[in-house]
């Protein structure tokens, strides 16, 4: 299976830290953020290819990063590919959905689905139980509890009917749900094919939440509702976010949920 990593943003809200370093390569607890995600992905037994979308300005830094990882990944049966979207300034960004379409145009739509992920979040639970249970035929999202309204306001919020996503709100003002959806999706072939239709119909290209909302209405999206444990996802989008992530990872365990807890919360696990 394939992983599509969307790392082509310019990290403007994390300046000045991103003046010389791409946001995904900023270090947290002695490792770049993206390395943390790679550590999780290598436990996905079906993974064969990782495709990373990068902007043209940051492409040299990502090439250097990829060189440091390619040998080990290849030995594990995983090929790492970088794709320069040609964008040189924040004003011309393609947006997360736009860069997903760029990757699909570059490599084609996988016949067995794919992971789609941003590159600026750390997860404090193992992703392998979710990835290794994925069969490629469903569209799956994470549904994480975020009790802080201020943090919730910077995320897509899910409305759920059991384990089914009924709506995705990019403006969660007044929403009763505390379940947020980070930029981490498992999409079927049909879900990936819906990207072009969404953009052709004028869907905003800069948020995966808008696309997921459309997908929930036209197809079906399942939610993996993990326990109401705080700080399961650390979004590193501003200098304050980064400092908070560094503090938590310095003072607390890397994972606060174990594999069994994650497996027990998978959509359909009760059956």
Buried (B, 14 or more C-beta within 10 A) or exposed (E): BBBBBBBBBBBEBBEEBBEEBBBBBBEBBEBBBBBBBBEBBBBBEEBEBBBBBBBBBBBEBBEEBBEEBBEEBEEEEBEBBBBBBEBEEEEEBBBBBBBBBBBBEBBEBBEBBBBBBBBBBBBBBBBBBBBBBBEBEBBBBBBBBBEEEEBBBBBBBBBBEEBBBBBBBBEBEEBEBBBBBBBBBBBBBBBBEBBEEBBEEEBBBBBBBBBBBBBBEEBBBBBBBBBEEEBBBBBBBBBEBBEBBBEBBEEEEBBBBEBEBBBEBBBEEEE
